[in-house]
Amino acid sequence: MAVTTQTEPAPTEPPRTEPAKGTRIRGTQRRGIALHASLIVGVLLSAFPFYWAVIMSTHTSTEIFSYPPKLLPGSHFGDNLSKLFDSIDFFGSMFNSLLVAVSVTFLVLFFDSLAAFVFAKFHFPGRRVLFAMMMAIFMVPAQLAAIPQFVIMAKLGWIGSMTSLIVPAAANAFGIFWMRQYMKSAIHDELLDASKIDGASFLRQYWHVALPVVRPGLAFLGIFTFMGQWNDYAWPLIALTNPDNVTLQVALSQLNGVHGTTDYGMVMTGAVLALIPLLIVFAIGAKQIIADLGKGAIR
C-alpha cells in the first residue's frame, strides 16, 4: 500500500508596502527642518561671543559685572572710545599691524606658492630630502626659535623695527605644505606640458598656468596668514623694544591697569575695533574662495 506524504506550503512573506509619496515628502521636509534648525542654533552660538563683545563695549565696568547681565546696548560707547584713544595710539598701532600683516601675507603667498609649485610639479635631486627637512621644521614649535631669532635680528640691527617682524615671517613651512598638496591635485600635468610646447618659461608657467588654477588655495592661505600676523602678540612684544612703535595687539595689552584698575568697557571697545579688519579680510577671501570653486564646478 503506497503512502503519500503531503508537503505543507512554505510560508509566504507578507507583501511589502511602499511608503506613500506624501509620507516620503513629509519625512524629507522634517529632516530638512531639523538640519536648518541645528545650523541656525550653531550660527547663534558662534555669533554670540561677538555680540557679547559689542554689548560690553557700550557699558562701563560696573555695568558689565552687574547681575542680571545686560544683553542690550548701553550708552557709554562714546566714552569708552574717547578713553581708548587717550590711553594708546590706536590708529598708529593699527597702521603698524596692517603694515606687517599685509606685507607678510603678500610675501608668504609669493614665496610659499613658488616653492610649492617646484615641490609639486618638478623633479630634481634631493627633492624628498628637502621636503622632509621642511616638514621637520614645521613640527618644531615657534617658541623654540624665539631666542635664536632674536639674536639674528639683533646682529642685523633690526630689533625695534618692522623689518624684524616681516622678514622672518616671509615664508613658512605650513604654507608650502598646504600649497604643495593643493597643486598636486589641482594642476594637471597636461597643462604644463602644453605650456612647455608653447615655449613658456618656468616663471610663465607659474604665473599664467599655476596661479589662476590655485586661487582658492591662495585665498585660504592669505586669510590664514593675515589673521595669524594680525593676532600675533609674543614676537612683536619681544622684537619691538620701543613702546611707542608697537602693533595693535601689544598696544591693547597696555590697557590692562592703565588707570590703576582695568576698564573692561574700554578694553572691549579696543577689541571690537580690532576685529573690523579681520572681518573685512575674511569676507573678501571667502567670497574669492566661493567664486573660484563655483567656476571650477561649472567647468
C-alpha positions as CSV (number, residue, x, y, z in Angstrom):
1,M,0.0,0.0,0.0
2,A,1.6,3.3,-1.1
3,V,1.9,6.0,1.4
4,T,1.6,9.5,0.2
5,T,3.1,12.5,2.1
6,Q,1.7,15.9,1.8
7,T,4.1,18.8,2.0
8,E,2.9,21.9,3.7
9,P,3.2,25.0,1.5
10,A,6.2,27.3,2.5
11,P,5.1,30.3,4.5
12,T,5.0,33.3,2.3
13,E,6.1,36.8,3.5
14,P,3.5,39.4,3.7
15,P,3.7,41.8,0.8
16,R,5.9,44.9,1.5
17,T,4.1,48.1,1.3
18,E,6.0,51.0,-0.1
19,P,5.6,54.2,1.9
20,A,3.2,56.7,0.3
21,K,4.7,59.5,-1.7
22,G,3.3,62.1,0.7
23,T,4.9,60.3,3.7
24,R,8.3,60.4,2.0
25,I,7.9,64.1,1.2
26,R,7.0,64.8,4.8
27,G,10.0,62.8,6.1
28,T,12.3,64.8,3.8
29,Q,10.8,68.0,5.0
30,R,11.3,67.1,8.6
31,R,14.9,66.2,8.1
32,G,15.4,69.5,6.2
33,I,13.8,71.5,9.0
34,A,15.9,69.7,11.7
35,L,19.1,70.3,9.7
36,H,18.3,74.0,9.2
37,A,17.3,74.4,12.9
38,S,20.6,72.8,14.0
39,L,22.5,75.1,11.6
40,I,20.7,78.2,13.0
41,V,21.5,77.1,16.6
42,G,25.2,76.7,15.6
43,V,25.3,80.1,14.0
44,L,23.7,81.8,17.0
45,L,26.2,80.0,19.4
46,S,29.1,81.0,17.2
47,A,28.0,84.7,16.8
48,F,27.1,85.2,20.5
49,P,30.7,85.9,21.7
50,F,31.0,88.7,19.0
51,Y,27.6,90.1,20.0
52,W,28.6,90.0,23.7
53,A,31.8,91.8,22.9
54,V,29.9,94.6,21.1
55,I,27.5,94.8,24.0
56,M,30.2,95.1,26.6
57,S,31.9,97.8,24.6
58,T,28.9,100.0,25.2
59,H,28.8,99.6,29.0
60,T,31.0,100.6,31.9
61,S,32.9,98.0,34.0
62,T,30.3,98.2,36.8
63,E,27.5,97.5,34.3
64,I,29.4,94.6,32.8
65,F,29.7,92.8,36.1
66,S,26.2,93.6,37.2
67,Y,23.5,90.9,37.7
68,P,21.5,90.1,35.7
69,P,23.8,90.7,32.8
70,K,22.8,93.4,30.3
71,L,22.1,91.9,26.9
72,L,21.1,95.2,25.2
73,P,23.5,98.0,24.1
74,G,24.3,100.7,26.5
75,S,25.1,104.4,26.2
76,H,28.8,104.5,27.0
77,F,30.4,103.5,23.7
78,G,31.5,107.1,23.0
79,D,33.0,107.5,26.5
80,N,34.9,104.2,26.1
81,L,36.1,105.2,22.7
82,S,37.4,108.6,24.0
83,K,39.3,106.9,26.8
84,L,40.7,104.3,24.4
85,F,42.1,107.0,22.1
86,D,43.5,108.9,25.1
87,S,45.2,105.8,26.5
88,I,47.0,104.5,23.5
89,D,47.9,105.5,19.9
90,F,45.2,103.3,18.5
91,F,45.4,104.3,14.8
92,G,49.2,104.3,14.8
93,S,49.3,100.8,16.3
94,M,46.6,99.7,13.8
95,F,48.8,101.0,10.9
96,N,51.8,99.1,12.2
97,S,49.7,95.9,12.4
98,L,48.3,96.5,8.9
99,L,51.8,97.1,7.5
100,V,53.1,93.9,9.0
101,A,50.1,91.7,8.2
102,V,49.7,92.9,4.6
103,S,53.4,92.7,3.8
104,V,53.8,89.2,5.3
105,T,50.7,88.0,3.6
106,F,51.9,89.0,0.1
107,L,55.4,87.6,0.7
108,V,54.0,84.3,2.0
109,L,51.7,84.0,-0.9
110,F,54.5,84.5,-3.4
111,F,57.4,82.5,-1.8
112,D,55.2,79.7,-0.5
113,S,53.3,79.2,-3.7
114,L,56.6,79.4,-5.8
115,A,58.3,76.8,-3.6
116,A,55.2,74.6,-3.5
117,F,55.0,74.7,-7.3
118,V,58.5,73.4,-7.6
119,F,57.9,70.6,-5.0
120,A,54.6,69.6,-6.5
121,K,55.4,69.5,-10.3
122,F,59.1,69.3,-10.8
123,H,61.6,66.5,-10.1
124,F,65.1,67.4,-9.0
125,P,67.8,65.6,-7.0
126,G,67.2,65.9,-3.2
127,R,63.6,66.9,-3.5
128,R,62.4,64.3,-1.0
129,V,65.1,65.2,1.5
130,L,64.4,68.9,1.3
131,F,60.7,68.3,1.8
132,A,61.4,66.1,4.8
133,M,63.6,68.7,6.3
134,M,60.9,71.3,5.8
135,M,58.3,69.1,7.5
136,A,60.6,68.6,10.4
137,I,60.9,72.4,10.7
138,F,57.1,72.6,10.6
139,M,56.8,70.3,13.6
140,V,59.1,72.5,15.8
141,P,57.2,74.9,18.0
142,A,57.7,78.6,17.1
143,Q,58.5,79.4,20.7
144,L,61.8,77.4,20.5
145,A,63.0,79.7,17.7
146,A,62.3,83.0,19.6
147,I,65.8,83.3,21.2
148,P,67.9,82.4,18.1
149,Q,65.7,84.6,16.0
150,F,66.1,87.5,18.4
151,V,69.9,87.1,18.3
152,I,69.9,87.1,14.5
153,M,67.7,90.2,14.4
154,A,70.0,91.9,16.9
155,K,73.1,91.1,14.8
156,L,71.4,92.5,11.8
157,G,70.3,95.7,13.6
158,W,66.6,95.1,13.0
159,I,65.4,95.0,16.6
160,G,62.8,97.7,17.2
161,S,61.8,98.0,13.5
162,M,59.0,96.4,11.5
163,T,61.6,94.5,9.4
164,S,62.2,92.2,12.4
165,L,58.5,91.2,12.1
166,I,58.2,91.0,8.3
167,V,61.4,89.2,7.1
168,P,61.3,86.2,9.4
169,A,57.7,85.5,8.5
170,A,58.1,85.9,4.8
171,A,57.8,82.2,4.2
172,N,56.7,79.3,6.4
173,A,56.6,75.5,6.2
174,F,52.8,75.3,6.6
175,G,52.1,77.4,3.6
176,I,54.5,75.4,1.4
177,F,53.0,72.1,2.6
178,W,49.4,73.4,2.0
179,M,50.0,74.8,-1.4
180,R,52.0,71.7,-2.5
181,Q,49.2,69.4,-1.6
182,Y,46.7,71.7,-3.4
183,M,48.8,72.0,-6.5
184,K,49.4,68.2,-6.8
185,S,45.7,67.7,-7.4
186,A,44.6,71.0,-9.0
187,I,47.3,71.5,-11.6
188,H,47.3,68.8,-14.3
189,D,50.5,67.7,-16.0
190,E,48.9,68.1,-19.4
191,L,48.6,71.9,-18.8
192,L,52.3,72.2,-18.0
193,D,53.2,70.0,-21.0
194,A,51.1,72.2,-23.3
195,S,52.7,75.4,-21.9
196,K,56.2,73.9,-22.5
197,I,55.3,73.1,-26.1
198,D,54.2,76.7,-26.5
199,G,57.6,77.8,-25.2
200,A,56.6,79.0,-21.7
201,S,59.4,79.5,-19.3
202,F,59.3,78.4,-15.6
203,L,58.0,81.8,-14.4
204,R,55.4,82.0,-17.1
205,Q,54.2,78.5,-16.2
206,Y,54.0,79.6,-12.6
207,W,52.3,82.9,-13.3
208,H,49.9,82.1,-16.2
209,V,49.2,78.4,-15.6
210,A,49.6,77.6,-11.9
211,L,48.3,80.7,-10.1
212,P,45.0,81.0,-11.9
213,V,44.1,77.4,-11.0
214,V,45.1,77.6,-7.3
215,R,43.4,80.9,-6.4
216,P,41.1,79.2,-3.8
217,G,44.1,77.7,-2.1
218,L,45.8,81.1,-2.2
219,A,42.8,82.8,-0.7
220,F,42.7,80.4,2.2
221,L,46.4,80.8,2.8
222,G,46.1,84.6,2.6
223,I,43.3,84.6,5.2
224,F,45.2,82.3,7.5
225,T,48.4,84.3,7.3
226,F,46.8,87.7,7.7
227,M,44.8,86.5,10.8
228,G,47.9,84.9,12.3
229,Q,50.0,88.1,11.8
230,W,47.3,90.4,13.0
231,N,46.7,88.4,16.2
232,D,50.4,87.8,16.9
233,Y,51.4,89.1,20.3
234,A,54.5,87.3,21.6
235,W,57.1,88.0,18.9
236,P,56.1,91.7,18.5
237,L,56.3,92.1,22.2
238,I,59.9,90.8,22.2
239,A,61.2,92.4,19.0
240,L,59.6,95.9,19.2
241,T,61.6,97.4,22.1
242,N,60.2,100.9,21.6
243,P,56.8,101.1,23.4
244,D,55.7,103.9,21.1
245,N,56.2,101.7,18.0
246,V,54.2,98.6,18.7
247,T,51.5,96.6,16.9
248,L,47.8,96.8,17.9
249,Q,47.8,93.6,20.0
250,V,50.7,94.8,22.1
251,A,49.1,98.2,22.5
252,L,45.8,96.7,23.6
253,S,47.6,94.7,26.2
254,Q,48.8,98.0,27.7
255,L,45.2,98.9,28.6
256,N,45.2,96.4,31.5
257,G,45.5,98.6,34.6
258,V,46.3,101.8,32.6
259,H,44.1,103.7,35.1
260,G,45.0,101.7,38.2
261,T,42.2,99.3,37.6
262,T,41.2,97.6,34.3
263,D,38.4,99.4,32.5
264,Y,36.8,96.4,30.7
265,G,34.5,98.6,28.7
266,M,37.4,100.4,27.2
267,V,39.3,97.2,26.6
268,M,36.3,95.6,24.9
269,T,35.9,98.7,22.7
270,G,39.5,98.3,21.5
271,A,39.0,94.6,20.9
272,V,35.8,95.2,18.9
273,L,37.6,97.8,16.7
274,A,40.5,95.4,16.2
275,L,38.1,92.8,14.8
276,I,36.9,95.0,11.9
277,P,40.0,94.4,9.6
278,L,39.7,90.7,10.2
279,L,36.1,90.6,9.2
280,I,36.8,92.6,6.0
281,V,39.7,90.3,5.0
282,F,37.6,87.2,5.8
283,A,34.7,88.5,3.8
284,I,36.9,89.3,0.7
285,G,38.8,86.0,0.9
286,A,35.7,83.8,1.5
287,K,34.0,85.5,-1.5
288,Q,37.0,84.7,-3.6
289,I,37.1,81.0,-2.5
290,I,33.4,80.5,-3.2
291,A,33.5,82.2,-6.6
292,D,36.5,80.2,-7.8
293,L,35.1,76.9,-6.5
294,G,31.9,77.7,-8.3
295,K,33.7,78.4,-11.6
296,G,35.6,75.2,-11.2
297,A,32.4,73.2,-10.7
298,I,30.9,74.7,-13.8
299,R,33.9,73.8,-15.9
